[in-house]
Amino acid sequence: MTIERQHGQQCITCDGCDEDLEFFDKDEFSIMVADAKGKGWKIAPDGEGGWDHRCPSCQSDRVSEARKMFGL
């Protein structure tokens, strides 16, 4: 699960490295997403009905892996 919920609060966790952002109140979902995007996180559909959350470090790693796979 990439959105952790505890005691009426929630935070986004990176699907690559498990880095967490700060916790927000449960009614501040859109503020939490805007904060993540403002800090360079990418949030996109995962193609399986869920969402993929990546911190800036893991985005760089993913691009590097793709380039290696395609010989770039």
Legacy VTK file of the C-alpha trace (Angstrom):
# vtk DataFile Version 3.0
C-alpha trace
ASCII
DATASET POLYDATA
POINTS 72 float
0.000 0.000 0.000
1.473 3.308 -0.980
-0.753 5.534 1.113
-0.243 4.758 4.761
-3.090 5.573 7.141
-2.773 5.858 10.924
-4.954 7.476 13.575
-6.917 9.652 11.148
-3.844 10.713 9.211
-2.238 9.571 5.951
1.030 9.858 4.060
2.386 8.824 0.679
5.099 6.158 0.562
7.405 5.656 -2.438
6.827 2.372 -4.273
10.534 2.153 -5.049
12.315 2.779 -1.751
9.590 3.143 0.921
10.489 6.799 1.642
7.601 8.545 3.405
6.383 12.093 3.148
4.902 13.863 6.152
1.480 12.867 7.496
-1.629 14.875 6.624
-5.114 14.772 8.131
-7.475 12.365 6.364
-9.497 15.242 4.871
-6.368 16.794 3.284
-5.835 14.218 0.534
-5.569 16.759 -2.308
-3.170 18.894 -0.240
-1.015 15.805 0.402
-0.876 14.962 -3.322
-0.082 18.585 -4.252
2.719 18.620 -1.637
4.223 15.420 -3.068
4.111 16.732 -6.637
5.595 20.037 -5.489
8.536 18.105 -4.046
9.147 16.333 -7.365
7.268 13.092 -6.776
5.486 11.421 -9.698
2.072 9.876 -9.124
0.638 7.975 -12.068
-1.726 5.094 -12.811
0.057 1.744 -12.536
-1.917 0.115 -15.367
-3.549 -2.350 -12.965
-6.220 -0.131 -11.420
-3.947 1.380 -8.774
-1.371 4.133 -8.522
2.423 4.271 -8.664
4.159 6.751 -6.332
7.841 7.543 -6.975
10.153 9.908 -5.114
12.662 11.918 -7.194
15.516 9.468 -6.451
13.585 6.435 -7.631
12.459 8.213 -10.795
16.108 8.691 -11.749
16.849 5.028 -11.025
13.896 3.929 -13.164
15.033 6.025 -16.121
18.552 4.612 -15.813
17.202 1.045 -15.769
15.074 1.693 -18.864
18.020 3.183 -20.752
20.171 0.135 -19.935
17.406 -2.216 -21.061
17.150 -0.433 -24.428
20.907 -0.025 -24.833
20.869 3.764 -24.603
LINES 1 73
72 0 1 2 3 4 5 6 7 8 9 10 11 12 13 14 15 16 17 18 19 20 21 22 23 24 25 26 27 28 29 30 31 32 33 34 35 36 37 38 39 40 41 42 43 44 45 46 47 48 49 50 51 52 53 54 55 56 57 58 59 60 61 62 63 64 65 66 67 68 69 70 71
